Amino acid sequence: MSSNSTVNDVRTGRPADPSRGVLRPLGIGEVTITGGFLGRLQQRNHDVSLSHIEYWLEHEGWLGNFDAAVAGRLPEARRGREFSDTEVYKLLEALAWEYGRTLDPEINDRFERIAARVVAAQEPDGYLNTNFGRPGQAARYSDLEWGHELYSFGHLIQAGVARARTEGEDDFVRAVCRAADHVCDMFGQEGIQSVCGHPEIEPALVELYRVTGERRYLEQARLFVERRGHQTLADINYGRSYFQDDVPVREAEVLRGHAVRATYLSAGATDVAVETDDEDLLHALRRQWDVTIARRTYITGGMGSRHQDEGFSEDFVLPADRAYSETCAGVGSIMFSWRLLLASGDARYADLIERTLYNVIATSPSQDGKRFFYVNTLHLRELGAEPDAERAVGRAESTLRAPWFGVSCCPTNLARTFASLDGYVASVDTTGVQLHQFIPAVVRTQLPDGRTVALKVKTDYPRDGRIVVRNGGESVGAWTLSVRVPNWANGAGGVTVDGSAGSVDSDGYVRIYRDFQPGDTVDVTFPMEPRFTVADPRVDAVRGCVAVERGPEVFCLESVDTPGNVHVDLVRVDDSVAPREEDDAVVVSVRPLMLPNSELAWPYAGRRAGADGDGPDDGEAHEVALRPYHAWGNRGPTTMRIWLPTDGT
Amino acid sequence: MSSNSTVNDVRTGRPADPSRGVLRPLGIGEVTITGGFLGRLQQRNHDVSLSHIEYWLEHEGWLGNFDAAVAGRLPEARRGREFSDTEVYKLLEALAWEYGRTLDPEINDRFERIAARVVAAQEPDGYLNTNFGRPGQAARYSDLEWGHELYSFGHLIQAGVARARTEGEDDFVRAVCRAADHVCDMFGQEGIQSVCGHPEIEPALVELYRVTGERRYLEQARLFVERRGHQTLADINYGRSYFQDDVPVREAEVLRGHAVRATYLSAGATDVAVETDDEDLLHALRRQWDVTIARRTYITGGMGSRHQDEGFSEDFVLPADRAYSETCAGVGSIMFSWRLLLASGDARYADLIERTLYNVIATSPSQDGKRFFYVNTLHLRELGAEPDAERAVGRAESTLRAPWFGVSCCPTNLARTFASLDGYVASVDTTGVQLHQFIPAVVRTQLPDGRTVALKVKTDYPRDGRIVVRNGGESVGAWTLSVRVPNWANGAGGVTVDGSAGSVDSDGYVRIYRDFQPGDTVDVTFPMEPRFTVADPRVDAVRGCVAVERGPEVFCLESVDTPGNVHVDLVRVDDSVAPREEDDAVVVSVRPLMLPNSELAWPYAGRRAGADGDGPDDGEAHEVALRPYHAWGNRGPTTMRIWLPTDGT
C-alpha cells in the first residue's frame, strides 16, 4: 500500500464506485444473477472462457514473459506485442470478480498463482512491464505514443481494484499500489509532462483512489485528463485525434479517433469529473455521449467505423460492410455509459448498455465460449473460413470467430465484463431501487436511510417481455421501485405494469411507490413484437434498407437460413408485410433483388427522370427467417446482413 | 547496353509498344494534341507541374540521395521513404516523353542533368538503389515484401524506355540496360526464387525487351509473372492478396489487394501474354478486368475502396465517403486497359480510359497545377483545411489538394501520363485508323500497307459532343475511320455521323469506309444531355441515390454552390425533374432531406410495415448547380458529394 492509504471498502464488489452522483451502484455482493440469457453467458465465461484464456496466455508465452523477467531472460525470451502484459492483468481482473461472485476456491487459486508470477517481476521502484527498461529493451517511457506502458499500469491497477473490492488487501493489491505510486512519482506535477498513447490509467487511478482514499491517485488521474488534447504526444499518420490528443477533453464535441481509446478516456474523465465535482467537464462528456450516440454509433451499439485506425469516422459514416465495432469498444462504451448513468440517473445510458450487451458483448463469443469476434461487422459479403483452433490470427482478418489473436484484447475484456455483470443490474438512490437490466437475479441491499430491501427478479427476457419483481424481504415502509423502460419499448408503446398501461417518467423509468409486503410482486411487460427499424437518412450506408429488431435484440439474415443458401445480398424485403415471430426466429417476406441483365456490365446505368424504381411485384415472394445477430456465425461459413434493402415501395 | 542488344525503335514514342495484337498504337511522333480540355492539362503539366515536382524532389532531398550515394554520405544523409528513388525516375520518364512531344531543349537539359546524377550512383554490377546494400543499410533484397527494390528498378527502366523511344540510346539508356541485366542475373531461373512486394518490374522489362529485342528481359518478366501467387513472399497483416501473391495471375478471378500493385501487375502480365502469345493468360486478364469493372470500380473509374491497405474491397463494396480511388491506381488502370485495348480492339477498354482520364486523372491536380489529390473520394462530409503550400502531408489525410506527400507517387505518375497522353488518342490496324479519345489533335501515320494518312481532329469535347475529323492528306484509296462511341452515349442513343443516325459496331465503334479526299470531313456527334445514373443495387453504399453525368464527366454537388453554403448531405434530388444544362453547370431540383425531429436522438427509429417513406411534397424545392467532379475543391473548403439521395418517389 501507499504508506498513507488503506483499502477502505473491501468486498463492496462494485465495478465502479463513485463517491457521489445521483445513483449508488450495487456491488456483486448485493446482486446475484441467477440465470437467463446473459446469466448463461456469464456461466459459460466461468466454465469455459476463463480457462481458455489462461491456456492461450501460457501457450503464447505472454504469462511466461513475467517468469522470463524474473529469470533475467529478457528481452531475448519475450513473446507477444508490447502490450501483452495487459491480457494477463485483465484475466486477473476477471478472476478477481469471478471469485467475488462465486467464492469458487479454484478460481481464487488461479488468481493467486498468476498474481504471484506478476508480482515477482515488479522492480524495486514499483515499475512493472516486461517490454521496457532492461538492457537491450527500449528505455522506460521512451515511446509514449505506442509503448502502452501507462495503459498496462492501468489494467494492472484495475485488477488490483477488483481484488481489493472482492477479497481485500493482499500482496497483489500492495504491489498495485506501489505501481500506482511509481506512476505518480514519474508523471506528477513536476514529472513527465505527457500522457499515454492509450488511455486506461485514468479510470484505473480514480478507482484506486476510491479503494484507498489516496488523493494522490485522483490528482494524477485529473492531471492526465487535463493534459490530454494539448499535443504532448507526437503527431502520427492517423493524426493526434487517434489518441484524443487533438483537443482537450472538456472542449471536444464528440468521441473521435481510436474507439477503445476514446471510450476508456471518457470513462476516466467522467470519474475525475464526479470525484472533483467538475460540472463543466461532466457536462462536456454528456454532450459528447449524446453526439456520439446520435451520429457515430451502429444500431448494435457498436462503435468504430474504420479498419484503418480502429476508429470513429465522421458523423453518419456507418458502413455495415466495413463496420469495425470492436468488441473492446463495446466494453469501453459500457464503462462510459455506466458512469454517466450513475452520475445522472438518465435511463438512456442504461439503454445503450443494454443494446451493447445484447448485440456486441453477447455477439463476440462463440456458443462454445472458445472463439471470439474481435470485429463485429454488420454485413459479411464473402463466405468466411473457420479459423484454425490452434493458431492465433490477426485481429480483423477472420470472418468467423477465432480462438485467439495476435492482439488479443477482446477475449479478456469480455471475461472481466461477464464476471462483473451483476454490478450493472441495479442501483439505489434515496427513493429506492432502480432496475436497469432485466436478468433473473436476487438483489439484497440497503437504501441510504438504512432500510434493507430484498428483491427477486424473474424473467425470460429478451425471449419474453415480462419482468416479475418479487419482494423477498419484510415490509420496511414505502419506497420506490423504478424499472427502466427501454427506449425501443417507448417507441412501440404498450408497456404495462401489473396489467395496466405503465406511465413512464421523463428520465425513462416506470416508478412503483408502495409499502411492499413480503411476497408482493410487480409485473412489468414490454411489447416484444418484432419491428422494422430505419436509420437517420444521413446514414448513407443503409439508405433504402430496414433492420428488424425485437426487444433489445437486432436480427440478421444469414445465407445458411435461406432456401438454397442464397447470398444475403440478393434479396429485398417486402416491408408492407409486418415481420412476425416464429419459434426463436422472426420471419419476413422477401423477393429477389432486381439485378442488371448482364452479370459483367458497367454497373452504373442511365435512369430516365421520373422513371419508376423496381416495382413491388417483380419476382416471387417467399419467407425467410432472421435470427438474433448475437447468434450469427455459429453454424459455419455464411454471408450475413442486418440491414435489408426494401422493395422500394 | 546489354552486350547483345541495341535500341531498335528509336523515336517511335509509343507509351507501350506490343509487337502483336489487334491494334497498333501510334507514338507521340505520330499524334500531336493541339488543345482542348485534356490538352490544357497537358500544357499545364509542361508549364507548371514538372518544375513543381523537381522543386519538391530537391527540397525533400530525394534527388540529393543520389549525390549522397556518390559522396559516400549514405545511409546518414538519406532522406525520404525506401522507394523515394522512384519519384526521381518517374520525373525522368515524364521529362523524356515531354521532350519527345515538344522537342523543348530546356526539358532535355533537365532530363540530362538529373539523369547524370542518377547514373553516377549506379554500382559497377548495375545495382542502383540509394536505400540498400551499403554499410549501415539493409542488405540488398533482404526485404522483398516492403523494400520496393524491383519496383524501383521498374520505374528506372520505364524512364530508360521513354528516353530510348524519344531520343535514342545514351548513357542513361545504357545504365538502364545494365540495371536490367543485373535484375536478370539476380532473379533468373537459377536466381532468387521470389518477386517484389510491389509489381512494376514486369511491364518495365517487357517494354525494355520491346526497345532492345533482348529476349532475356521478356523471359525475366515472364518468370516474375509466373512466380507471383505462389506465396514466395511472407504473409503480412493485410494478407498476401495485398501484393497479389495469394493466387497465380492466370488463376485469379478479379483484381484484389493494393490497387496500384494490382493494376501494374495486370499491365505487365498483359505484356507478357501478348509477347509470348499466351492466349490463356490474356483470357484470364480480360476476365479479371470484366469482373473488376462490373463489381469493384467507382463511377469515376476510380479503383480502391479501402484506406487501410489502399486496396480493392469485396465485390460491390464501393463506399463514396471512404472511397480511396488513389490517383496512381487510375494511372495503373489506364496502363492495363490500354494494353487490353491494343490486344483486342474492344472499345470498352477505351471507355474506361476515358472515364478515368476525365474523372480521376483530371481530378487530382489543382487548377494551378501545384497541388494534388492522392485520394479521390466521392463524398467529403467535413470541411477540409487548405494544406500548407510549403509542407508535405501524409497521403490520404488532406481533404483538399496538397503540394507534396510523404509518399508522393501521384504527382510524378500524373506527370508521365500527361506527357505521354498523345499516345493514347488513336491507333491503326489493317482497315485504317481508330480514334479512341476525342481531343483536338493532328494524326499523321502510315497504315500497315504503307499508305500515309493524315487527320485533323477538331472538337470542344467534353463541353460539346461534336467531333469533326478532317482528312489532312491526299487521297490514298479507301480506308476505314473508326470512331469510338462511348458506352454512355450508346445507352443514351442519338449518335449521328454526318447528320444521320450512326451505326455502332458490336465492338463499340462507328465506322466510316471511304476514299477520303483532301479536306473531306467526318462529323460525329454524341448526345450530351445531362443524365441521371443509378448503380447496381448490390452497391449498398449508394442505394436510393442518383449521380448526374454529362458525356464522360461525372458531376458533383459542392456546398460552396448551395444557397447559404448548406451541407451537401442535407438535400435530396427530385428525380422526376430532368437535370438541365446551364452554362458550365448542370442544374437539378432539390428539397431538404427529411431529418428526425430531435438532433441528438438515437438515430434508428421504428417504421410501421407499409408506412410511406418521405413524401415528395415535403419541403420547398429549389435548384442547385452541379459541376464537373474534376473541378471540385478548387474554391476553398467545401463539402462535396457525387451520389445524391432521391426523394423516394
Boltz contact constraints between the chains, C-beta under 6 A:
constraints:
  - contact:
      token1: [A, 237]
      token2: [B, 394]
      max_distance: 6.0
  - contact:
      token1: [A, 290]
      token2: [B, 600]
      max_distance: 6.0
  - contact:
      token1: [A, 294]
      token2: [B, 600]
      max_distance: 6.0
  - contact:
      token1: [A, 294]
      token2: [B, 603]
      max_distance: 6.0
  - contact:
      token1: [A, 299]
      token2: [B, 604]
      max_distance: 6.0
  - contact:
      token1: [A, 307]
      token2: [B, 308]
      max_distance: 6.0
  - contact:
      token1: [A, 308]
      token2: [B, 307]
      max_distance: 6.0
  - contact:
      token1: [A, 308]
      token2: [B, 308]
      max_distance: 6.0
  - contact:
      token1: [A, 314]
      token2: [B, 381]
      max_distance: 6.0
  - contact:
      token1: [A, 314]
      token2: [B, 382]
      max_distance: 6.0
  - contact:
      token1: [A, 317]
      token2: [B, 321]
      max_distance: 6.0
  - contact:
      token1: [A, 319]
      token2: [B, 319]
      max_distance: 6.0
  - contact:
      token1: [A, 321]
      token2: [B, 317]
      max_distance: 6.0
  - contact:
      token1: [A, 381]
      token2: [B, 314]
      max_distance: 6.0
  - contact:
      token1: [A, 382]
      token2: [B, 314]
      max_distance: 6.0
  - contact:
      token1: [A, 394]
      token2: [B, 237]
      max_distance: 6.0
  - contact:
      token1: [A, 491]
      token2: [B, 606]
      max_distance: 6.0
  - contact:
      token1: [A, 531]
      token2: [B, 606]
      max_distance: 6.0
  - contact:
      token1: [A, 532]
      token2: [B, 607]
      max_distance: 6.0
  - contact:
      token1: [A, 533]
      token2: [B, 604]
      max_distance: 6.0
  - contact:
      token1: [A, 533]
      token2: [B, 606]
      max_distance: 6.0
  - contact:
      token1: [A, 534]
      token2: [B, 607]
      max_distance: 6.0
  - contact:
      token1: [A, 535]
      token2: [B, 603]
      max_distance: 6.0
  - contact:
      token1: [A, 535]
      token2: [B, 604]
      max_distance: 6.0
  - contact:
      token1: [A, 536]
      token2: [B, 596]
      max_distance: 6.0
  - contact:
      token1: [A, 536]
      token2: [B, 603]
      max_distance: 6.0
  - contact:
      token1: [A, 537]
      token2: [B, 593]
      max_distance: 6.0
  - contact:
      token1: [A, 538]
      token2: [B, 569]
      max_distance: 6.0
  - contact:
      token1: [A, 541]
      token2: [B, 541]
      max_distance: 6.0
  - contact:
      token1: [A, 543]
      token2: [B, 543]
      max_distance: 6.0
  - contact:
      token1: [A, 543]
      token2: [B, 544]
      max_distance: 6.0
  - contact:
      token1: [A, 544]
      token2: [B, 543]
      max_distance: 6.0
  - contact:
      token1: [A, 544]
      token2: [B, 544]
      max_distance: 6.0
  - contact:
      token1: [A, 569]
      token2: [B, 538]
      max_distance: 6.0
  - contact:
      token1: [A, 576]
      token2: [B, 610]
      max_distance: 6.0
  - contact:
      token1: [A, 578]
      token2: [B, 609]
      max_distance: 6.0
  - contact:
      token1: [A, 593]
      token2: [B, 537]
      max_distance: 6.0
  - contact:
      token1: [A, 596]
      token2: [B, 536]
      max_distance: 6.0
  - contact:
      token1: [A, 600]
      token2: [B, 290]
      max_distance: 6.0
  - contact:
      token1: [A, 600]
      token2: [B, 294]
      max_distance: 6.0
  - contact:
      token1: [A, 603]
      token2: [B, 294]
      max_distance: 6.0
  - contact:
      token1: [A, 603]
      token2: [B, 536]
      max_distance: 6.0
  - contact:
      token1: [A, 604]
      token2: [B, 299]
      max_distance: 6.0
  - contact:
      token1: [A, 604]
      token2: [B, 533]
      max_distance: 6.0
  - contact:
      token1: [A, 604]
      token2: [B, 535]
      max_distance: 6.0
  - contact:
      token1: [A, 606]
      token2: [B, 491]
      max_distance: 6.0
  - contact:
      token1: [A, 606]
      token2: [B, 531]
      max_distance: 6.0
  - contact:
      token1: [A, 606]
      token2: [B, 533]
      max_distance: 6.0
  - contact:
      token1: [A, 607]
      token2: [B, 532]
      max_distance: 6.0
  - contact:
      token1: [A, 607]
      token2: [B, 534]
      max_distance: 6.0
  - contact:
      token1: [A, 609]
      token2: [B, 578]
      max_distance: 6.0
  - contact:
      token1: [A, 610]
      token2: [B, 576]
      max_distance: 6.0
